Amino acid sequence: MTVKRLDQVMPGPGAPAGVTVRVLKRVEDVELKVLDVEPDGSSPFHTHSHGHEGVVVAGGGALRLTDRSELLAPGDVFSIDPNEPHAIECHGAHQLRLVCLDCLID
């Protein structure tokens, strides 16, 4: 068993400016990660071939989809279907923190 603080998990490379991604664990085709989006920041509007599940643990923002935006607040959970265009935006003065699970099976 290993216990460490989240700030000891090094951010992965390639995240857009204003977004920090820390991969906690990857087992085969499943990845558990923490995303931090800075105030007024956003992930790029994108799509991928795998499903994406998440829970908001801090901050507020929105899940932007092709035809609408869904507000996000602590305790909200979301599910993004494979190939569904989306972006995650932080609204307000505080960082948006999400715990996400990606099932990377195509």
DSSP file (Angstrom, degrees, kcal/mol; ACC not computed):
  #  RESIDUE AA STRUCTURE BP1 BP2  ACC     N-H-->O    O-->H-N    N-H-->O    O-->H-N    TCO  KAPPA ALPHA  PHI   PSI    X-CA   Y-CA   Z-CA
    1    1 A M              0   0    0      0, 0.0     2,-0.4     0, 0.0     0, 0.0   0.000 360.0 360.0 360.0 141.8    0.0    0.0    0.0
    2    2 A T        -     0   0    0      2,-0.0     2,-0.4     0, 0.0     0, 0.0  -0.990 360.0-173.5-127.1 134.3    1.2    3.5   -0.8
    3    3 A V        +     0   0    0     -2,-0.4     2,-0.3     2,-0.0     0, 0.0  -0.996  18.9 147.8-125.9 129.8   -0.1    6.8    0.7
    4    4 A K        -     0   0    0     -2,-0.4     2,-0.2     5,-0.0    -2,-0.0  -0.964  46.9 -94.4-150.4 167.0    1.0   10.2   -0.5
    5    5 A R    >   -     0   0    0     -2,-0.3     3,-2.0     1,-0.1     4,-0.3  -0.571  32.4-120.5 -84.6 149.1   -0.4   13.6   -0.9
    6    6 A L  G >  S+     0   0    0      1,-0.3     3,-1.9    -2,-0.2    -1,-0.1   0.861 112.8  61.2 -57.1 -37.6   -1.9   14.7   -4.2
    7    7 A D  G 3  S+     0   0    0      1,-0.3    -1,-0.3     3,-0.0    -2,-0.0   0.591  96.6  61.8 -69.7  -6.6    0.6   17.5   -4.5
    8    8 A Q  G <  S+     0   0    0     -3,-2.0     2,-0.7     2,-0.1    -1,-0.3   0.531  82.7  91.7 -90.3  -8.9    3.3   14.9   -4.6
    9    9 A V  S <  S-     0   0    0     -3,-1.9    15,-0.1    -4,-0.3    -5,-0.0  -0.790  83.2-128.4 -87.4 116.7    1.9   13.3   -7.8
   10   10 A M        -     0   0    0     -2,-0.7    13,-0.4     1,-0.1    -2,-0.1  -0.400  22.3-111.1 -69.4 136.5    3.7   15.0  -10.6
   11   11 A P        -     0   0    0      0, 0.0    11,-0.2     0, 0.0    -1,-0.1  -0.349  34.8-115.5 -62.8 146.0    1.5   16.5  -13.4
   12   12 A G    >   -     0   0    0      9,-3.1     3,-0.6     1,-0.1     9,-0.4  -0.404  31.7-101.4 -79.5 160.9    1.7   14.8  -16.7
   13   13 A P  T 3  S+     0   0    0      0, 0.0    -1,-0.1     0, 0.0     7,-0.0  -0.346  93.3  38.3 -77.1 160.4    3.0   16.4  -19.8
   14   14 A G  T 3  S+     0   0    0      1,-0.3    -2,-0.0    -2,-0.1     0, 0.0   0.454  70.0 141.9  86.7   1.6    0.9   17.9  -22.6
   15   15 A A    <   -     0   0    0     -3,-0.6    -1,-0.3     6,-0.1     3,-0.1  -0.489  56.4-105.9 -74.1 147.6   -1.9   19.4  -20.7
   16   16 A P    >   -     0   0    0      0, 0.0     3,-2.0     0, 0.0    -1,-0.1  -0.282  50.2 -76.4 -67.5 159.8   -3.2   22.8  -22.1
   17   17 A A  T 3  S+     0   0    0      1,-0.3    25,-0.4     3,-0.0     3,-0.1  -0.302 121.2  23.4 -56.0 135.6   -2.3   26.0  -20.2
   18   18 A G  T 3  S+     0   0    0      1,-0.2    20,-3.0    23,-0.1     2,-0.4   0.430 105.7  94.6  87.1  -0.7   -4.5   26.4  -17.1
   19   19 A V  E <   -A   37   0A   0     -3,-2.0     2,-0.5    18,-0.2    18,-0.2  -0.991  53.1-166.9-126.6 129.3   -5.2   22.7  -16.8
   20   20 A T  E     -A   36   0A   0     16,-2.8    16,-2.6    -2,-0.4     2,-0.5  -0.964   4.1-166.0-115.5 131.0   -3.2   20.3  -14.6
   21   21 A V  E     -A   35   0A   0     -2,-0.5    -9,-3.1    -9,-0.4     2,-0.5  -0.972   4.7-174.5-120.0 123.3   -3.6   16.5  -15.0
   22   22 A R  E     -A   34   0A   0     12,-2.6    12,-2.5    -2,-0.5     2,-0.6  -0.963  16.0-147.7-117.4 114.3   -2.3   14.1  -12.4
   23   23 A V  E     -A   33   0A   0     -2,-0.5    10,-0.3   -13,-0.4     3,-0.1  -0.718  15.4-177.8 -82.3 120.4   -2.6   10.4  -13.3
   24   24 A L  E     -     0   0A   0      8,-2.5     2,-0.3    -2,-0.6     9,-0.2   0.851  65.5  -9.8 -85.6 -38.3   -3.1    8.5  -10.1
   25   25 A K  E     -A   32   0A   0      7,-1.7     7,-3.0     2,-0.0     2,-0.4  -0.955  50.7-166.1-162.9 139.0   -3.2    5.0  -11.6
   26   26 A R  E     +A   31   0A   0     -2,-0.3     2,-0.5     5,-0.2     5,-0.2  -0.987   9.7 178.0-129.5 124.3   -3.4    3.3  -14.9
   27   27 A V  E >   -A   30   0A   0      3,-2.4     3,-1.8    -2,-0.4     2,-0.2  -0.972  64.2 -56.3-126.8 114.0   -4.2   -0.4  -15.1
   28   28 A E  T 3  S-     0   0    0     -2,-0.5    76,-0.0     1,-0.3     0, 0.0  -0.359 124.6 -10.9  51.5-114.3   -4.4   -1.8  -18.6
   29   29 A D  T 3  S+     0   0    0     -2,-0.2    75,-3.2    -3,-0.1     2,-0.4   0.043 118.2  88.9-105.2  26.0   -7.0    0.4  -20.4
   30   30 A V  E <   -AB  27 103A   0     -3,-1.8    -3,-2.4    73,-0.2     2,-0.4  -0.989  53.1-171.5-126.0 131.9   -8.4    2.2  -17.4
   31   31 A E  E     -AB  26 102A   0     71,-2.5    71,-2.7    -2,-0.4     2,-0.5  -0.984   9.4-161.7-128.7 128.4   -6.9    5.5  -16.0
   32   32 A L  E     +AB  25 101A   0     -7,-3.0    -8,-2.5    -2,-0.4    -7,-1.7  -0.927  27.9 160.5-106.0 127.5   -7.8    7.3  -12.8
   33   33 A K  E     -AB  23 100A   0     67,-2.6    67,-3.1    -2,-0.5     2,-0.5  -0.949  37.4-130.7-146.1 163.2   -6.8   11.0  -12.7
   34   34 A V  E     -AB  22  99A   0    -12,-2.5   -12,-2.6    -2,-0.3     2,-0.5  -0.975  21.8-162.0-115.6 128.4   -7.3   14.3  -11.1
   35   35 A L  E     -AB  21  98A   0     63,-2.5    63,-2.6    -2,-0.5     2,-0.5  -0.940   3.6-167.7-111.3 132.0   -7.8   17.4  -13.3
   36   36 A D  E     -AB  20  97A   0    -16,-2.6   -16,-2.8    -2,-0.5     2,-0.5  -0.985   3.9-167.4-116.0 125.1   -7.4   20.9  -11.9
   37   37 A V  E     -AB  19  96A   0     59,-2.8    59,-2.7    -2,-0.5   -18,-0.2  -0.962  19.5-130.5-114.6 124.1   -8.7   23.7  -14.1
   38   38 A E    >   -     0   0    0    -20,-3.0     3,-2.6    -2,-0.5    52,-0.3  -0.268  43.9 -71.6 -70.0 156.7   -7.6   27.3  -13.2
   39   39 A P  T 3  S+     0   0    0      0, 0.0    -1,-0.2     0, 0.0    52,-0.1  -0.205 122.7   6.4 -50.5 134.8  -10.2   30.1  -12.8
   40   40 A D  T 3  S+     0   0    0     50,-0.7     2,-0.1    52,-0.3    51,-0.1   0.574 108.0 124.8  63.2  12.4  -11.5   31.1  -16.3
   41   41 A G    <   -     0   0    0     -3,-2.6    49,-2.6   -23,-0.1     2,-0.3  -0.451  38.5-172.3 -94.4 171.7   -9.6   28.2  -17.8
   42   42 A S  B     -E   89   0B   0    -25,-0.4    47,-0.2    47,-0.2   -23,-0.1  -0.988  27.8-116.6-159.1 148.1  -10.8   25.4  -20.0
   43   43 A S        -     0   0    0     45,-2.3     3,-0.0    -2,-0.3   -28,-0.0  -0.544  56.0 -90.7 -74.4 158.7   -9.8   22.1  -21.5
   44   44 A P        -     0   0    0      0, 0.0     2,-0.6     0, 0.0    44,-0.2  -0.375  43.3 -98.9 -67.8 153.3   -9.9   22.4  -25.3
   45   45 A F  S    S+     0   0    0     42,-0.1     2,-0.3    40,-0.1    42,-0.2  -0.648  71.5 144.7 -70.3 118.4  -13.2   21.4  -27.1
   46   46 A H  B     -F   86   0B   0     40,-2.8    40,-2.6    -2,-0.6     2,-0.3  -0.875  40.8-141.7-150.6 175.1  -12.3   17.9  -28.1
   47   47 A T        -     0   0    0     -2,-0.3     2,-0.3    38,-0.2    -2,-0.0  -0.974  13.2-176.7-142.5 155.5  -13.4   14.3  -28.6
   48   48 A H        -     0   0    0     -2,-0.3    35,-3.3     2,-0.2    36,-0.3  -0.971  36.6-114.2-149.9 163.4  -12.0   10.9  -28.1
   49   49 A S  S    S+     0   0    0     -2,-0.3     2,-0.3    33,-0.2    56,-0.0   0.454  89.6  75.5 -83.0   0.4  -13.0    7.3  -28.7
   50   50 A H  S    S-     0   0    0     31,-0.1    33,-0.3    54,-0.1    -2,-0.2  -0.769  83.6-105.6-111.9 158.8  -13.3    6.3  -25.1
   51   51 A G  E     -C  103   0A   0     52,-0.7    52,-1.3    -2,-0.3     2,-0.4  -0.363  29.9-154.4 -74.5 160.5  -15.9    7.0  -22.4
   52   52 A H  E     -CD 102  80A   0     28,-2.0    28,-3.1    50,-0.2     2,-0.3  -0.979  10.1-174.5-144.6 121.9  -15.1    9.5  -19.6
   53   53 A E  E     +CD 101  79A   0     48,-2.5    48,-2.7    -2,-0.4     2,-0.3  -0.894  13.2 170.3-116.8 147.8  -16.6    9.6  -16.1
   54   54 A G  E     -CD 100  78A   0     24,-2.2    24,-2.4    -2,-0.3     2,-0.4  -0.995  25.5-153.1-155.1 161.1  -16.0   12.2  -13.5
   55   55 A V  E     -CD  99  77A   0     44,-2.1    44,-2.5    -2,-0.3     2,-0.5  -0.999  24.2-130.0-134.5 135.8  -17.0   13.7  -10.2
   56   56 A V  E     +C   98   0A   0     20,-2.8    19,-3.0    -2,-0.4    42,-0.2  -0.731  27.7 171.8 -85.6 126.5  -16.5   17.3   -9.2
   57   57 A V  E     +     0   0A   0     40,-2.6     2,-0.3    -2,-0.5    41,-0.2   0.634  63.8   7.2-109.5 -19.1  -14.8   17.7   -5.8
   58   58 A A  E    S+C   97   0A   0     39,-1.4    39,-2.5    15,-0.1    -1,-0.3  -0.987 101.0  15.4-159.7 152.7  -14.2   21.4   -5.6
   59   59 A G  S    S-     0   0    0     -2,-0.3     2,-0.3    37,-0.2    37,-0.2  -0.208  71.3 -93.2  81.6-171.6  -15.0   24.7   -7.5
   60   60 A G  E     +G   91   0B   0     31,-0.5    31,-2.3    34,-0.5     2,-0.3  -0.975  51.6 117.7-144.5 156.2  -17.6   25.3  -10.1
   61   61 A G  E     -GH  90  72B   0     11,-2.2    11,-3.0    -2,-0.3     2,-0.3  -0.880  46.7 -82.3-179.6-147.4  -17.8   25.4  -13.8
   62   62 A A  E     -GH  89  71B   0     27,-2.0    27,-2.9     9,-0.3     2,-0.7  -0.997  14.2-133.0-150.8 149.7  -19.5   23.8  -16.8
   63   63 A L  E     -GH  88  70B   0      7,-3.0     7,-2.4    -2,-0.3     2,-0.5  -0.935  33.3-152.1 -99.4 109.2  -19.3   20.8  -19.0
   64   64 A R  E     +GH  87  69B   0     23,-2.7    23,-1.6    -2,-0.7     5,-0.2  -0.747  18.6 177.4 -91.3 126.1  -19.6   22.3  -22.5
   65   65 A L  E     -G   86   0B   0      3,-3.3     3,-0.2    -2,-0.5    21,-0.2  -0.587  46.2 -89.0-114.9 179.2  -21.2   20.0  -25.1
   66   66 A T  S    S+     0   0    0     19,-0.6    20,-0.1     1,-0.2     3,-0.1   0.901 122.5  19.3 -58.1 -44.5  -22.0   20.6  -28.8
   67   67 A D  S    S+     0   0    0      1,-0.1     2,-0.3    -3,-0.0    -1,-0.2   0.357 129.7   7.2-113.8   4.6  -25.5   21.9  -28.2
   68   68 A R        -     0   0    0     -3,-0.2    -3,-3.3     2,-0.0     2,-0.4  -0.986  59.9-120.3-169.8 169.9  -25.5   22.9  -24.5
   69   69 A S  E     -H   64   0B   0     -2,-0.3     2,-0.5    -5,-0.2    -5,-0.2  -0.985  17.6-152.9-124.2 140.0  -23.6   23.5  -21.3
   70   70 A E  E     -H   63   0B   0     -7,-2.4    -7,-3.0    -2,-0.4     2,-0.1  -0.958  22.8-123.7-111.7 124.9  -24.2   21.7  -18.0
   71   71 A L  E     -H   62   0B   0     -2,-0.5     2,-0.4    -9,-0.2    -9,-0.3  -0.370  24.4-150.7 -66.3 145.5  -23.3   23.5  -14.8
   72   72 A L  E     +H   61   0B   0    -11,-3.0   -11,-2.2    -2,-0.1    -1,-0.0  -0.969  21.7 163.2-122.4 134.8  -20.9   21.7  -12.5
   73   73 A A    >   -     0   0    0     -2,-0.4     3,-2.5   -13,-0.2   -17,-0.3  -0.941  51.8 -65.9-141.5 161.3  -20.6   22.0   -8.7
   74   74 A P  T 3  S+     0   0    0      0, 0.0   -17,-0.2     0, 0.0     3,-0.1  -0.211 122.8  27.1 -52.0 134.3  -19.0   19.9   -6.0
   75   75 A G  T 3  S+     0   0    0    -19,-3.0     2,-0.2     1,-0.4   -18,-0.1   0.199  90.5 127.0  95.6 -14.3  -20.8   16.5   -5.7
   76   76 A D    <   -     0   0    0     -3,-2.5   -20,-2.8   -20,-0.1    -1,-0.4  -0.512  42.3-160.2 -74.6 143.5  -21.9   16.5   -9.4
   77   77 A V  E     -D   55   0A   0    -22,-0.2     2,-0.3    -2,-0.2   -22,-0.2  -0.918   9.0-172.6-118.9 150.6  -21.1   13.4  -11.4
   78   78 A F  E     -D   54   0A   0    -24,-2.4   -24,-2.2    -2,-0.3     2,-0.4  -0.966  14.6-155.6-142.4 159.3  -21.0   13.3  -15.2
   79   79 A S  E     -D   53   0A   0     -2,-0.3     2,-0.5   -26,-0.2   -26,-0.2  -0.996   6.6-162.1-136.6 128.0  -20.6   10.8  -18.0
   80   80 A I  E     -D   52   0A   0    -28,-3.1   -28,-2.0    -2,-0.4     3,-0.1  -0.954  19.7-132.9-113.3 124.9  -19.3   11.6  -21.5
   81   81 A D    >   -     0   0    0     -2,-0.5     3,-1.8   -30,-0.2   -31,-0.1  -0.329  37.4 -83.4 -71.5 155.1  -20.0    9.1  -24.2
   82   82 A P  T 3  S+     0   0    0      0, 0.0   -33,-0.2     0, 0.0    -1,-0.1  -0.329 116.3  12.7 -54.8 140.4  -17.3    8.0  -26.6
   83   83 A N  T 3  S+     0   0    0    -35,-3.3   -34,-0.1   -33,-0.3   -32,-0.1   0.597  89.9 138.6  65.7  15.3  -16.9   10.5  -29.5
   84   84 A E    <   -     0   0    0     -3,-1.8    -1,-0.2   -36,-0.3   -36,-0.2  -0.819  55.6-126.2 -90.4 115.4  -19.0   13.1  -27.8
   85   85 A P        +     0   0    0      0, 0.0   -19,-0.6     0, 0.0     2,-0.3  -0.344  47.1 151.2 -61.3 137.5  -17.4   16.6  -28.3
   86   86 A H  E     -FG  46  65B   0    -40,-2.6   -40,-2.8   -21,-0.2     2,-0.3  -0.990  31.6-164.0-160.9 162.5  -16.8   18.3  -24.9
   87   87 A A  E     - G   0  64B   0    -23,-1.6   -23,-2.7    -2,-0.3     2,-0.5  -0.969  19.5-135.5-147.1 153.5  -14.8   20.8  -22.9
   88   88 A I  E     - G   0  63B   0     -2,-0.3   -45,-2.3   -25,-0.2     2,-0.4  -0.965  25.5-168.9-115.1 123.5  -14.5   21.4  -19.2
   89   89 A E  E     -EG  42  62B   0    -27,-2.9   -27,-2.0    -2,-0.5     2,-0.5  -0.872  16.5-139.4-116.5 143.1  -14.6   25.0  -18.1
   90   90 A C  E     - G   0  61B   0    -49,-2.6   -50,-0.7    -2,-0.4     2,-0.4  -0.887  20.1-170.8 -99.1 128.4  -13.9   26.6  -14.7
   91   91 A H  E     + G   0  60B   0    -31,-2.3   -31,-0.5    -2,-0.5     3,-0.3  -0.935  47.3  21.4-115.2 141.4  -16.2   29.5  -13.7
   92   92 A G  S    S-     0   0    0     -2,-0.4   -52,-0.3     1,-0.2     4,-0.1  -0.469  99.6 -58.7 101.6-172.5  -15.5   31.7  -10.7
   93   93 A A  S    S+     0   0    0     -2,-0.2     2,-0.3   -54,-0.1    -1,-0.2   0.477 106.3  72.0 -92.6  -4.9  -12.5   32.7   -8.6
   94   94 A H  S    S-     0   0    0     -3,-0.3   -34,-0.5   -56,-0.1    -3,-0.1  -0.850  87.3 -96.2-119.0 151.3  -11.5   29.2   -7.4
   95   95 A Q        -     0   0    0     -2,-0.3     2,-0.5   -36,-0.1   -57,-0.2  -0.262  32.3-130.4 -59.0 142.3   -9.9   26.2   -9.2
   96   96 A L  E     -B   37   0A   0    -59,-2.7   -59,-2.8   -37,-0.2     2,-0.5  -0.880  24.8-165.9 -95.4 124.0  -12.2   23.4  -10.5
   97   97 A R  E     +BC  36  58A   0    -39,-2.5   -40,-2.6    -2,-0.5   -39,-1.4  -0.955   8.7 177.9-117.8 130.5  -11.1   20.0   -9.3
   98   98 A L  E     -BC  35  56A   0    -63,-2.6   -63,-2.5    -2,-0.5     2,-0.5  -0.956  24.0-146.4-127.1 145.2  -12.4   16.8  -10.9
   99   99 A V  E     -BC  34  55A   0    -44,-2.5   -44,-2.1    -2,-0.4     2,-0.3  -0.975  32.2-171.3-106.5 125.1  -11.6   13.1  -10.3
  100  100 A C  E     -BC  33  54A   0    -67,-3.1   -67,-2.6    -2,-0.5     2,-0.5  -0.875  21.9-158.4-124.4 150.1  -12.0   11.3  -13.6
  101  101 A L  E     -BC  32  53A   0    -48,-2.7   -48,-2.5    -2,-0.3     2,-0.5  -0.991  11.4-166.4-125.3 120.8  -12.0    7.8  -14.9
  102  102 A D  E     -BC  31  52A   0    -71,-2.7   -71,-2.5    -2,-0.5     2,-0.8  -0.934  11.3-156.8-109.4 127.6  -11.2    7.0  -18.5
  103  103 A C  E     -BC  30  51A   0    -52,-1.3   -52,-0.7    -2,-0.5   -73,-0.2  -0.884  12.4-165.1 -99.6 100.9  -11.9    3.6  -20.0
  104  104 A L        +     0   0    0    -75,-3.2     2,-0.5    -2,-0.8   -74,-0.1   0.063  42.6 125.8 -84.8  26.4   -9.4    3.7  -22.9
  105  105 A I              0   0    0    -76,-0.3   -54,-0.3    -2,-0.2    -2,-0.1  -0.754 360.0 360.0 -87.2 123.8  -10.9    0.8  -24.8
  106  106 A D              0   0    0     -2,-0.5    -1,-0.1   -56,-0.1    -2,-0.1   0.437 360.0 360.0 -85.4 360.0  -11.8    1.7  -28.4
